[in-house]
């Protein structure tokens, strides 16, 4: 293992140019932590907000990246020998300690999920955080294989939205999804969405009622704060809304639960931290196996090199992606 590595260091809160690619020492393994040679990392809007200074408690400089895939380079866990292919998500990555925007990452052993796969690194890197969130959200909603439910995905062309559409389509669910961009309609249709609704940023009520007069049974809201209350109005009485994204921010201003949640309707959430480490290993392996078998089509929008990390953040911030943006060292 080399003595130094390249890492994209977020030196302070700010625009994408605060991400500086530097030569820094390769971290050394220590008790309870192993070194992973990073082969790819998926970009997430949570990292964009951390870069902008909106993640409380994050100290700069910091190597961002809440997920990565790679190979164990130096192990302190007999169950994870060197050479093991692993994925890691959340658990403080890129916030409490340095994350995946680097050639090597020092990670807690409990976060490492061993994977058996022949997928190329850029495809594998697009799966862990995105598909864990998509699958966990669908489970929280009660969407099951063979179900006849109606699912509305708000923020459909986000990486999680595309993954959720792919999984739900495989279950035989009737799917509608919103997008703000007409040029992204074809991508949603290709992902298995039956009804694509172009959302102008207001209430989607008229478009949704035109498709399902009684409303959807389930709403997966990836837009978050700006649309959660509207989603509660859209879902059928007794249906479920799951907020699992924060494309519009994290806080719902002046939220009054009794007024906002219709009687009998359920509001829930999903956070991928619930499936970190051993809790998510079987789910990630199942997702990988299904992608290899052609059950799901991974939605890799664009692959950047580590040297182009600022450009990758600008691309993500401009909402140009349809699916997952991946960075490979």
Helices and strands as residue ranges (DSSP letters): E 4-10, G 16-18, E 19-25, E 33-42, H 45-52, E 62-63, E 67-74, E 85-89, E 104-108, G 109-111, E 113-114, H 121-125, H 128-141, E 150-154, H 159-170, E 174-179, G 182-184, H 185-190, E 195-198, H 205-211, E 218-221, H 228-234, E 240-243, H 257-260, E 266-269, G 272-275, H 278-292, E 300-305, G 306-308, H 309-317, E 324-328
